[in-house]
Amino acid sequence: MNITHGFFICDEEYLVNAQGLIEYLSEKINKKMECISCGGDFKLPEAVKKHMIDKGHCFMDDSGFY
C-alpha cells in the first residue's frame, strides 16, 4: 500500500538525530497508539494512521520543542 501523507521535517538543518526522531515517532504511533499531532489515544496502530490521514494530522506537535 502506498499512502501519500505529506509528512516532512521542518527546520531539518537543526535536527541532530533524524533516525532517532523517526524511531520516536514510529514508537508513538505503533506502540503507544497515539497521534503525533493531537495526542489522541487509539486501540490499534491502523486506527491512529487512519485518523492522522483523515484529519490531516501528519505533522508533529512542536509546542514542546521551543
N, C-alpha and C positions, 0 to 999 in steps of 0.2 A: 504494500500500500504506500503510495506516495502522497503525502499531505503537505500542502503549501501553507505554512503558518505565519511567515513574515517575521520570525524571531531574529533579532540582531543584537549585537553587543554595542551599546553606545559608549562613547569615550574609551574605546578599546586601547588607546595609547596609554591609559593609566592602569590597565589590567596587568597584574603581575603574574597570575596563575590561571590561565584560561582553562586548562584541563581540570583544575580544582573547582572552578566555577561551574563547568558543565557537569561534573560529578555531583556537586552540591544540588544543582537544580534537578538532576535526574533522580537523586535520592528523595528530594522533597516531593516530586511528582509520583514516582513509582513505589516508594516505600512508606512515606508519611501520608501519601494520597492527599496532597494539599496543593491548591492553586498557587502558583508563584506570584500572581498579581494581587488577588484579593484575600488569599489565605483561607478560602473556603475548604472545608473538610468533606471528603467523599469516601465511599466504601470500596471503590475499585479504581485502579490507575486509569482504566479506559474511561471511566466517568469523569475523572479530572481532565483528561486530554480533550474529551468531547466538550466539556464545559469551557475550557480555555479557548478552543477554536470557535465555538458558538458565540461566546461573549466577547471575543476579541481580546482575551486576557493572555496573549502570548508575549508578555513583557514582564520584566521584574519590577516589583515594587521597590524603588530605590530610596524611599523616605528614610530608611535607617542607615543609609550609607554615607550621608553627608553631615 
